[in-house]
């Protein structure tokens, strides 16, 4: 019998993955269900080790910097303890990944900038 399970690597190559038939269905829906940064923190504190949260933090911060035009050198100097392998992966995902950084993070940054301007 053929194994139809996809690996994480396979997802970035698909233009569409049927989330309902995905092993990560509950995780994706749980994340989509979260309503506030406080709820995200509560979940991530339970779900991840401190080191895993540090890695997520590094990836998000380096992606923000790269999307804003920073060089590898600038990211390395400003994101604590980021490895060249992690930085390279983030950059590759921005350019050739499934679109998470490009779509979701860009949308977040635009919305965050707009909210900050509205407060001033």
C-alpha positions as a Python dict, from the first residue, in 0.01 Angstrom:
ca = {
    (1, 'X'): (0, 0, 0),
    (2, 'X'): (136, 341, -97),
    (3, 'X'): (209, 590, 180),
    (4, 'X'): (20, 913, 100),
    (5, 'X'): (136, 1109, 403),
    (6, 'X'): (305, 1436, 323),
    (7, 'X'): (604, 1568, 506),
    (8, 'X'): (639, 1930, 616),
    (9, 'X'): (871, 1983, 323),
    (10, 'X'): (601, 1869, 77),
    (11, 'X'): (350, 2133, 189),
    (12, 'X'): (551, 2429, 63),
    (13, 'X'): (546, 2284, -289),
    (14, 'X'): (167, 2254, -310),
    (15, 'X'): (-42, 2540, -437),
    (16, 'X'): (-325, 2415, -216),
    (17, 'X'): (-332, 2155, 58),
    (18, 'X'): (-668, 2019, 164),
    (19, 'X'): (-650, 2107, 533),
    (20, 'X'): (-932, 1867, 624),
    (21, 'X'): (-727, 1571, 502),
    (22, 'X'): (-414, 1696, 672),
    (23, 'X'): (-245, 1546, 979),
    (24, 'X'): (-217, 1898, 1119),
    (25, 'X'): (-590, 1978, 1089),
    (26, 'X'): (-645, 2039, 1461),
    (27, 'X'): (-331, 2248, 1498),
    (28, 'X'): (-419, 2475, 1204),
    (29, 'X'): (-776, 2521, 1324),
    (30, 'X'): (-668, 2581, 1682),
    (31, 'X'): (-431, 2857, 1570),
    (32, 'X'): (-701, 3009, 1349),
    (33, 'X'): (-943, 3001, 1643),
    (34, 'X'): (-724, 3216, 1871),
    (35, 'X'): (-874, 3559, 1933),
    (36, 'X'): (-604, 3759, 2111),
    (37, 'X'): (-229, 3787, 2166),
    (38, 'X'): (-290, 3687, 2529),
    (39, 'X'): (-452, 3360, 2417),
    (40, 'X'): (-160, 3298, 2178),
    (41, 'X'): (84, 3344, 2465),
    (42, 'X'): (-109, 3105, 2689),
    (43, 'X'): (-119, 2838, 2421),
    (44, 'X'): (244, 2877, 2313),
    (45, 'X'): (362, 2870, 2675),
    (46, 'X'): (196, 2530, 2713),
    (47, 'X'): (271, 2401, 2366),
    (48, 'X'): (639, 2495, 2328),
    (49, 'X'): (953, 2483, 2533),
    (50, 'X'): (1127, 2812, 2606),
    (51, 'X'): (1394, 2724, 2349),
    (52, 'X'): (1129, 2655, 2082),
    (53, 'X'): (972, 2993, 2154),
    (54, 'X'): (1315, 3154, 2118),
    (55, 'X'): (1354, 2991, 1776),
    (56, 'X'): (1009, 3110, 1666),
    (57, 'X'): (1096, 3459, 1792),
    (58, 'X'): (1423, 3455, 1594),
    (59, 'X'): (1247, 3347, 1276),
    (60, 'X'): (973, 3607, 1301),
    (61, 'X'): (1211, 3890, 1386),
    (62, 'X'): (1455, 3796, 1112),
    (63, 'X'): (1168, 3767, 861),
    (64, 'X'): (1042, 4114, 959),
    (65, 'X'): (1389, 4258, 912),
    (66, 'X'): (1441, 4084, 576),
    (67, 'X'): (1097, 4193, 452),
    (68, 'X'): (1192, 4549, 550),
    (69, 'X'): (1509, 4530, 341),
    (70, 'X'): (1773, 4444, 601),
    (71, 'X'): (2081, 4252, 495),
    (72, 'X'): (2194, 3919, 642),
    (73, 'X'): (2465, 4111, 828),
    (74, 'X'): (2214, 4351, 985),
    (75, 'X'): (1987, 4063, 1088),
    (76, 'X'): (2281, 3871, 1238),
    (77, 'X'): (2380, 4175, 1441),
    (78, 'X'): (2027, 4243, 1571),
    (79, 'X'): (1870, 3900, 1626),
    (80, 'X'): (2036, 3729, 1921),
    (81, 'X'): (2207, 3397, 1850),
    (82, 'X'): (2047, 3335, 1511),
    (83, 'X'): (2237, 3075, 1315),
    (84, 'X'): (2328, 3126, 951),
    (85, 'X'): (2128, 2812, 871),
    (86, 'X'): (1813, 2957, 1032),
    (87, 'X'): (1861, 3292, 865),
    (88, 'X'): (1913, 3123, 530),
    (89, 'X'): (1599, 2913, 579),
    (90, 'X'): (1389, 3219, 665),
    (91, 'X'): (1519, 3400, 358),
    (92, 'X'): (1453, 3099, 136),
    (93, 'X'): (1099, 3067, 275),
    (94, 'X'): (1032, 3436, 209),
    (95, 'X'): (1141, 3395, -151),
    (96, 'X'): (1027, 3043, -235),
    (97, 'X'): (810, 2915, 50),
    (98, 'X'): (440, 2855, 80),
    (99, 'X'): (370, 3225, 126),
    (100, 'X'): (333, 3244, 503),
    (101, 'X'): (598, 3507, 555),
    (102, 'X'): (511, 3692, 237),
    (103, 'X'): (136, 3698, 290),
    (104, 'X'): (62, 3672, 659),
    (105, 'X'): (358, 3861, 798),
    (106, 'X'): (335, 4139, 538),
    (107, 'X'): (-37, 4179, 612),
    (108, 'X'): (37, 4187, 984),
    (109, 'X'): (308, 4451, 939),
    (110, 'X'): (82, 4673, 728),
    (111, 'X'): (-199, 4642, 982),
    (112, 'X'): (37, 4700, 1276),
    (113, 'X'): (182, 5009, 1110),
    (114, 'X'): (-169, 5142, 1040),
    (115, 'X'): (-278, 5080, 1401),
    (116, 'X'): (32, 5258, 1533),
    (117, 'X'): (-33, 5556, 1305),
    (118, 'X'): (-397, 5570, 1419),
    (119, 'X'): (-283, 5586, 1782),
    (120, 'X'): (-60, 5889, 1713),
}
